[in-house]
Amino acid sequence: MRRGLIETTVRGYRRGSPAERAGLGMLTSCAVSITCARIINYVRERRRPYPLLRSWARRAQRLPRRERVRVHHFVPGVGLAFISGAGAILRRDDGREIWFSLPFGTGVGLTLDEIAIMTQRDNPYWRSEKLAVAQAGSAALGALGLAVRLYSRGKSG
């Protein structure tokens, strides 16, 4: 059963279009990089002395303030670069799309994980977990959708 699943998935991946393979690589590496960055950050915070007390103190210190988001001009520039880079990778058809999609997706994931800092939010590391989970979840769902599509393509042939 397991061997058949892997063989079918590989067959479907090989039959998939270059854009599908590149998209799978980008979305998977994006989701993995955001997840790894958050896990590392969580572990580092928990190893510090009195992590729960520190977390409560940080939140109490920030309570009376209203957060103001300030977007610098480089944030839309990063978005434009990501869109154009993804478009260029998705349009490749020379079989090398996976070699570009994996580092590209990793870079996008690491950058998106820092979006709170790029918009100058107060206390970005401790208030952006929901955003990071949403970003990683969206990328993972997209990758899963492509993986199911490629698997079904491998199954039909």
Phi, psi and omega in degrees: 000309183294318180298320178295323178297314181294314180298318179296318180295316179296318178298317178293322178298316180293328180277346181292159179288159177303324179294321178294316179296318179294318178298318177298316179296315181296311183293319180295312182292328176296311180297318181294318182292320177296315180298314179297318179298318180290322178295315179299315179298318180296313180297317179298319180292321182288339178277347178286158180294135176054058185298320182293317178297319178297318180297315178296319180298319178298315181294319179296322180295328184267352187304309186290342183279147170261129180285138176240124181270129178237117182260119177280163182294340180285342179295309175297329177296318177297316178300317178296319178296319179296315181296315181291322178295317178297318178299318179295320180290318181294335181274352181293147176218026182260008179086358181258009184300328181293326181291336176266328185289324182294308178292328178296312179297322177296315178297319177297316180298314180295324178290315179297328178296335181260014184300329179294323177289321181294337178257012176054049175277146175293141174052052189296327184291333188256354179244000184253015180298320180296319178296316180296318178296319179295318179295311180295320179296318178297315179296318180295319178296319177298317178295319179297318177300316178293321180297318178295320179297315179292322177298314181294328177293322178289329180288327184283347184251000000 
